[in-house]
Amino acid sequence: MPSLRTALLQSSGRPGAVAENLKALDEAAARAADAGARLLVAPELFLTGYAIGDAVPELAEPAAGPGSAAIAEIAVRHGLAVLYGYPERDGERIFNASQLIGADGARLANYRKTHLFGCFEQEWFTPGEQTVVQADLDGIRIGLLICYDVEFPENVRAHALAGTDLLLVPTAQMHPFQFVAESVVPVRAFESQMYVAYVNRTGPEGEFEFVGLSCLAGPDGVVRTRAGRGEELVIGEVDPEFLAASRAANPYLADRRPGLYGSLA
């Protein structure tokens, strides 16, 4: 099975400017496709911006809303799948969500962040209730989490037990928590034997200072590609043959003893 070339878009776009963020995503998709990528991952709440305060209700939209339709057009035009973050409206509730759109424009998966971070998110968003959301892309099982979710090892292990090969984590990681990108994410990839694409915002935005450092970490705990602190598009390979060999050599899942872990729940 061939590798899945994956592009990570590290950018904060223009907070509150959906049309300009779609334009930035379109330009990044063109560059990613020219480099042979089959998947482009954008950060948390990329469609609208993260630090948008009381504009959240105004900018929130349904999973099948106009932003989804515009991104489907981008995916089809450039022939690659796109994962993006956005505020999802479902009736009176708003979720911090991410959605995966296939290269044919089909909506493949939609995930609602289960662990909300800080006062801003807890004020405006409802936590999701489904831990494992997956889709298949080019023979690889894709899983979705968002930012703070990956800092809970239980979330990532649940994906491992469900067969996730590549975990996509759109992120808004801020100072002084850069150690998550630098250290925690590669460890999560190793301990649960999967690839993890952690894709961050960058620079100042409202009261926040996003640290960048987006990365694609492999199941051996080695980072395949890493962005710096500024706007950047980086590309790495998700190799299913290497993943299978790593899982055979590091049998954490097979060696688990679930009967001992009841107290964790």
Order of alpha helices (4+ residues) and beta strands (2+ residues): beta-alpha-beta-alpha-alpha-beta-beta-beta-alpha-beta-beta-alpha-beta-alpha-beta-beta-beta-beta-beta-beta-alpha-alpha
